[in-house]
Amino acid sequence: MRDGLAEPEEVNRSYAWDFFLAHAGTDLPIAQDLYGKLAPPAKVFLDAVTMLPGDDWDRELRTAQRGSLISVIIVSAKTDDAYYQREEIAAAVDMARQDPRTHRVVPVYVNAKEIPRDVIPYGLRLKHSLYVTDSGDLTETGTHLLKTLEVMKHYEEKKTEVVATQRIALEKIVSNRSNAEVLSGFNEVTKFVRPLLYTFIVLLVAMIALLGASMFAPADIRGLMAAISASLAALLLAGILWLSARSLRFAPQIAHGQINGG
Protein backbone atom coordinates (compact mmCIF):
# COMPACT_ATOMS: atom_id res chain seq x y z
CA MET A 1 0.00 0.00 0.00
CA ARG A 2 1.31 3.45 -0.92
CA ASP A 3 0.03 6.60 0.75
CA GLY A 4 -3.26 4.91 1.59
CA LEU A 5 -3.78 3.62 -1.97
CA ALA A 6 -3.87 -0.13 -2.35
CA GLU A 7 -1.36 -1.43 -4.85
CA PRO A 8 -3.39 -2.30 -7.97
CA GLU A 9 -3.08 -5.54 -9.81
CA GLU A 10 -0.63 -5.55 -12.69
CA VAL A 11 -2.20 -4.57 -15.98
CA ASN A 12 -1.55 -6.79 -19.00
CA ARG A 13 0.56 -4.28 -20.95
CA SER A 14 2.06 -6.71 -23.46
CA TYR A 15 -0.04 -9.37 -25.10
CA ALA A 16 1.61 -12.71 -25.74
CA TRP A 17 0.04 -12.91 -29.20
CA ASP A 18 -1.14 -10.47 -31.84
CA PHE A 19 -3.41 -12.97 -33.61
CA PHE A 20 -5.20 -16.11 -32.52
CA LEU A 21 -6.24 -18.24 -35.52
CA ALA A 22 -9.43 -20.24 -34.95
CA HIS A 23 -10.21 -22.82 -37.60
CA ALA A 24 -11.99 -26.09 -38.23
CA GLY A 25 -9.68 -29.09 -38.23
CA THR A 26 -10.09 -29.67 -41.95
CA ASP A 27 -9.26 -25.99 -42.64
CA LEU A 28 -5.78 -26.32 -41.14
CA PRO A 29 -4.00 -25.86 -44.52
CA ILE A 30 -5.80 -22.51 -44.95
CA ALA A 31 -4.84 -21.48 -41.41
CA GLN A 32 -1.21 -22.43 -42.07
CA ASP A 33 -1.22 -20.38 -45.26
CA LEU A 34 -2.61 -17.37 -43.40
CA TYR A 35 -0.07 -17.91 -40.62
CA GLY A 36 2.66 -17.53 -43.23
CA LYS A 37 1.18 -14.21 -44.39
CA LEU A 38 1.17 -12.79 -40.86
CA ALA A 39 4.23 -14.17 -39.08
CA PRO A 40 6.53 -12.36 -39.16
CA PRO A 41 6.08 -9.49 -38.39
CA ALA A 42 3.11 -10.45 -36.16
CA LYS A 43 3.09 -12.92 -33.28
CA VAL A 44 0.53 -15.52 -34.33
CA PHE A 45 -0.89 -18.42 -32.34
CA LEU A 46 -1.84 -21.40 -34.46
CA ASP A 47 -2.32 -24.61 -32.52
CA ALA A 48 -0.64 -26.92 -35.04
CA VAL A 49 2.43 -24.65 -35.23
CA THR A 50 2.71 -23.19 -31.75
CA MET A 51 1.71 -25.93 -29.32
CA LEU A 52 4.25 -28.47 -28.07
CA PRO A 53 3.76 -32.21 -27.64
CA GLY A 54 2.19 -32.85 -24.26
CA ASP A 55 0.44 -29.46 -23.97
CA ASP A 56 -3.14 -29.54 -22.69
CA TRP A 57 -5.37 -28.42 -25.54
CA ASP A 58 -8.11 -26.79 -23.50
CA ARG A 59 -5.79 -24.86 -21.20
CA GLU A 60 -3.30 -23.72 -23.85
CA LEU A 61 -5.96 -22.60 -26.32
CA ARG A 62 -7.89 -20.63 -23.68
CA THR A 63 -4.74 -18.94 -22.37
CA ALA A 64 -3.51 -18.08 -25.86
CA GLN A 65 -6.82 -16.60 -26.95
CA ARG A 66 -7.12 -14.48 -23.81
CA GLY A 67 -3.58 -13.27 -24.43
CA SER A 68 -4.29 -12.19 -28.01
CA LEU A 69 -5.37 -8.85 -29.40
CA ILE A 70 -7.28 -10.26 -32.35
CA SER A 71 -9.18 -13.52 -32.87
CA VAL A 72 -9.18 -14.37 -36.57
CA ILE A 73 -12.06 -16.74 -37.29
CA ILE A 74 -11.65 -18.75 -40.47
CA VAL A 75 -15.24 -19.42 -41.51
CA SER A 76 -16.01 -22.12 -44.06
CA ALA A 77 -18.75 -24.63 -44.77
CA LYS A 78 -17.03 -26.88 -42.22
CA THR A 79 -17.21 -24.42 -39.32
CA ASP A 80 -20.70 -25.48 -38.23
CA ASP A 81 -19.42 -28.98 -37.44
CA ALA A 82 -16.24 -27.80 -35.69
CA TYR A 83 -17.05 -28.09 -31.97
CA TYR A 84 -13.83 -26.58 -30.59
CA GLN A 85 -13.84 -23.75 -33.09
CA ARG A 86 -17.39 -22.83 -32.08
CA GLU A 87 -16.17 -22.63 -28.47
CA GLU A 88 -13.36 -20.31 -29.56
CA ILE A 89 -15.82 -18.14 -31.50
CA ALA A 90 -18.08 -17.79 -28.45
CA ALA A 91 -15.10 -16.84 -26.27
CA ALA A 92 -13.86 -14.30 -28.82
CA VAL A 93 -17.26 -12.62 -29.14
CA ASP A 94 -17.59 -12.44 -25.35
CA MET A 95 -14.17 -10.79 -24.93
CA ALA A 96 -14.89 -8.29 -27.69
CA ARG A 97 -18.19 -7.35 -26.04
CA GLN A 98 -16.47 -6.76 -22.71
CA ASP A 99 -13.90 -4.41 -24.22
CA PRO A 100 -13.92 -3.95 -28.02
CA ARG A 101 -10.69 -1.99 -28.02
CA THR A 102 -8.64 -4.67 -26.31
CA HIS A 103 -9.95 -7.66 -28.25
CA ARG A 104 -11.28 -7.76 -31.78
CA VAL A 105 -13.00 -10.50 -33.75
CA VAL A 106 -12.35 -10.66 -37.49
CA PRO A 107 -14.19 -13.32 -39.52
CA VAL A 108 -12.37 -14.49 -42.64
CA TYR A 109 -14.75 -16.24 -45.05
CA VAL A 110 -13.42 -18.95 -47.32
CA ASN A 111 -15.64 -20.03 -50.25
CA ALA A 112 -18.38 -17.81 -48.84
CA LYS A 113 -20.89 -18.89 -51.47
CA GLU A 114 -20.84 -22.43 -50.08
CA ILE A 115 -21.72 -21.31 -46.52
CA PRO A 116 -25.46 -21.28 -45.69
CA ARG A 117 -26.29 -18.05 -43.90
CA ASP A 118 -28.21 -19.87 -41.17
CA VAL A 119 -25.09 -21.78 -40.06
CA ILE A 120 -22.86 -18.73 -39.60
CA PRO A 121 -21.96 -18.76 -35.86
CA TYR A 122 -23.82 -16.35 -33.62
CA GLY A 123 -22.03 -13.04 -33.17
CA LEU A 124 -20.19 -13.06 -36.52
CA ARG A 125 -22.91 -11.84 -38.88
CA LEU A 126 -22.68 -8.23 -37.73
CA LYS A 127 -18.87 -8.12 -37.92
CA HIS A 128 -17.14 -6.38 -40.79
CA SER A 129 -15.50 -9.38 -42.42
CA LEU A 130 -12.77 -10.33 -44.87
CA TYR A 131 -13.42 -12.59 -47.84
CA VAL A 132 -10.80 -14.77 -49.46
CA THR A 133 -10.79 -14.45 -53.23
CA ASP A 134 -11.91 -17.36 -55.39
CA SER A 135 -8.28 -18.06 -56.21
CA GLY A 136 -7.64 -18.77 -52.53
CA ASP A 137 -4.82 -16.21 -52.36
CA LEU A 138 -4.56 -14.91 -48.78
CA THR A 139 -2.10 -12.07 -49.47
CA GLU A 140 -4.73 -9.31 -49.39
CA THR A 141 -6.35 -10.85 -46.31
CA GLY A 142 -3.02 -10.82 -44.51
CA THR A 143 -2.43 -7.18 -45.45
CA HIS A 144 -5.82 -6.11 -44.07
CA LEU A 145 -5.20 -8.02 -40.83
CA LEU A 146 -1.79 -6.43 -40.29
CA LYS A 147 -3.31 -2.97 -40.78
CA THR A 148 -5.99 -3.84 -38.22
CA LEU A 149 -3.26 -4.93 -35.81
CA GLU A 150 -1.61 -1.51 -36.07
CA VAL A 151 -4.85 0.15 -34.99
CA MET A 152 -5.36 -2.27 -32.10
CA LYS A 153 -1.83 -1.67 -30.82
CA HIS A 154 -2.48 2.06 -30.89
CA TYR A 155 -5.59 1.50 -28.74
CA GLU A 156 -3.56 -0.58 -26.30
CA GLU A 157 -0.90 2.13 -26.03
CA LYS A 158 -3.63 4.67 -25.30
CA LYS A 159 -5.08 2.40 -22.65
CA THR A 160 -1.68 2.00 -20.98
CA GLU A 161 -1.23 5.76 -20.94
CA VAL A 162 -4.67 6.38 -19.41
CA VAL A 163 -4.13 3.69 -16.75
CA ALA A 164 -0.81 5.25 -15.74
CA THR A 165 -2.18 8.79 -15.49
CA GLN A 166 -5.20 7.66 -13.47
CA ARG A 167 -2.94 5.85 -11.00
CA ILE A 168 -0.86 8.98 -10.50
CA ALA A 169 -4.00 11.11 -10.12
CA LEU A 170 -5.42 8.82 -7.42
CA GLU A 171 -2.14 8.86 -5.56
CA LYS A 172 -2.21 12.66 -5.54
CA ILE A 173 -5.77 12.69 -4.18
CA VAL A 174 -5.12 10.25 -1.31
CA SER A 175 -1.64 11.56 -0.45
CA ASN A 176 -2.93 14.83 1.08
CA ARG A 177 0.50 16.35 0.47
CA SER A 178 -0.90 19.69 -0.66
CA ASN A 179 -4.13 21.22 -1.87
CA ALA A 180 -2.48 21.87 -5.23
CA GLU A 181 -1.70 18.16 -5.73
CA VAL A 182 -5.17 17.09 -4.66
CA LEU A 183 -6.70 19.61 -7.09
CA SER A 184 -4.36 18.39 -9.84
CA GLY A 185 -5.33 14.78 -9.18
CA PHE A 186 -9.03 15.61 -9.16
CA ASN A 187 -8.66 17.49 -12.45
CA GLU A 188 -7.08 14.40 -14.05
CA VAL A 189 -9.66 11.99 -12.61
CA THR A 190 -12.50 14.05 -14.09
CA LYS A 191 -10.86 14.41 -17.53
CA PHE A 192 -13.42 12.12 -19.21
CA VAL A 193 -16.35 14.32 -18.15
CA ARG A 194 -14.47 17.59 -18.17
CA PRO A 195 -16.34 19.33 -21.05
CA LEU A 196 -19.72 18.57 -19.47
CA LEU A 197 -18.43 19.41 -15.99
CA TYR A 198 -17.09 22.79 -17.13
CA THR A 199 -20.37 23.52 -18.89
CA PHE A 200 -22.30 22.83 -15.69
CA ILE A 201 -19.94 25.07 -13.70
CA VAL A 202 -20.31 27.97 -16.14
CA LEU A 203 -24.10 27.59 -16.10
CA LEU A 204 -24.08 27.42 -12.29
CA VAL A 205 -22.15 30.68 -12.10
CA ALA A 206 -24.64 32.24 -14.53
CA MET A 207 -27.60 31.05 -12.41
CA ILE A 208 -26.02 32.46 -9.27
CA ALA A 209 -25.50 35.77 -11.03
CA LEU A 210 -29.12 35.69 -12.22
CA LEU A 211 -30.24 34.97 -8.67
CA GLY A 212 -28.36 38.03 -7.48
CA ALA A 213 -29.79 40.13 -10.30
CA SER A 214 -33.32 39.07 -9.35
CA MET A 215 -33.00 41.16 -6.20
CA PHE A 216 -33.07 44.26 -8.41
CA ALA A 217 -35.89 43.06 -10.68
CA PRO A 218 -39.38 44.56 -10.52
CA ALA A 219 -41.36 43.29 -7.55
CA ASP A 220 -43.94 41.46 -9.68
CA ILE A 221 -41.33 39.12 -11.25
CA ARG A 222 -38.65 39.13 -8.52
CA GLY A 223 -40.00 36.05 -6.77
CA LEU A 224 -40.41 34.09 -10.00
CA MET A 225 -36.89 34.94 -11.19
CA ALA A 226 -35.41 33.99 -7.85
CA ALA A 227 -37.29 30.69 -7.72
CA ILE A 228 -36.32 29.68 -11.27
CA SER A 229 -32.65 30.63 -10.96
CA ALA A 230 -32.35 28.98 -7.54
CA SER A 231 -33.95 25.76 -8.82
CA LEU A 232 -31.70 25.63 -11.86
CA ALA A 233 -28.66 26.36 -9.72
CA ALA A 234 -29.58 23.49 -7.41
CA LEU A 235 -29.97 21.10 -10.36
CA LEU A 236 -26.63 22.17 -11.84
CA LEU A 237 -24.89 21.76 -8.49
CA ALA A 238 -26.38 18.28 -8.17
CA GLY A 239 -25.11 17.48 -11.69
CA ILE A 240 -21.60 18.68 -10.81
CA LEU A 241 -21.53 16.59 -7.65
CA TRP A 242 -22.85 13.52 -9.51
CA LEU A 243 -20.24 13.80 -12.27
CA SER A 244 -17.47 14.25 -9.70
CA ALA A 245 -18.63 11.28 -7.62
CA ARG A 246 -18.98 9.13 -10.74
CA SER A 247 -15.43 9.99 -11.84
CA LEU A 248 -14.03 9.18 -8.39
CA ARG A 249 -15.95 5.89 -8.35
CA PHE A 250 -14.64 4.69 -11.71
CA ALA A 251 -11.08 6.03 -11.40
CA PRO A 252 -9.83 3.08 -9.28
CA GLN A 253 -11.23 0.62 -11.85
CA ILE A 254 -9.43 2.44 -14.65
CA ALA A 255 -6.24 2.55 -12.60
CA HIS A 256 -6.45 -1.24 -12.26
CA GLY A 257 -6.69 -1.61 -16.04
CA GLN A 258 -10.44 -2.25 -16.10
CA ILE A 259 -11.07 0.27 -18.83
CA ASN A 260 -13.52 0.14 -21.71
CA GLY A 261 -12.80 2.07 -24.84
CA GLY A 262 -9.10 2.72 -24.48
Steps between C-alpha positions, in 0.01 A plus 500: 500500500631845408372815667171331584448371144491125462751370250297413188531176316745499212343598171565278198711751305650257249290234336665166436343480154382744236273250323321186609396287200181300557422242235322173437731200500459442128583868431848467650678546162320835457596603854863405434499705181361801686754446778773538239352832384499642853806362678730681492455787577203404723498253788244240395358210699405202288452179694668269248807727481528646848400226743754246625451126543343436838325839529142492628277612215226663704732693730749614235234612253307697764815669631623586151169648391470712814854621438429608142392834361309359205310174448500415130212263428541299182141433396423230245226249429672275755482746790151394609628150579818618675419471872822651638499783250145592601622520861781732391254717306274535805798595718624754245160668468467518879842665542428750224170594665672559833757735349498546120823696500705232671369201306367490147328226303565484126316234297682383188262325259633229273278392207226722641249392237505146639412612856126503583417823679308318773812309611723805546590497874314741724679831545684498165228622264523861615881511481673674213664200337773405255435274203762282338501532123388209284863430418564429868782756517526630858746784431237776508338346808833503680559864406161607638562309824841659554348846451232413756773391741665842474176666608449258789853560628435873493189444715703292744766771527227754573355273765840460667545876504156562653554231766832656601363854525198387702726319747708813550186713538358271770828504686493880502144503636565256787848631586371827653843652439360834387177653379665565164578129450153393607347752257734378225403139566130583502537688171658191340242259644216706352664536156244271332207720606688827498313674212162424658629584848634838386172573324307431820736724699463790256121462504502483881693826519251656257204381712658641814552831324138492381388428855688806619357710218147394595532709815493810279218380273151650516302373797242317287761266343768501773365192675459304177852585381648405834312170513597399145867595531530335842340178372725487196804573714408213731461261205834607352674459835351152532627420148851620588507291816368193314761528224777545757384203708465285188855586390640419845308171504631380164856634531625205712360254243680682220819511705479121534476463122125436494437752227255487212572693187870565536 
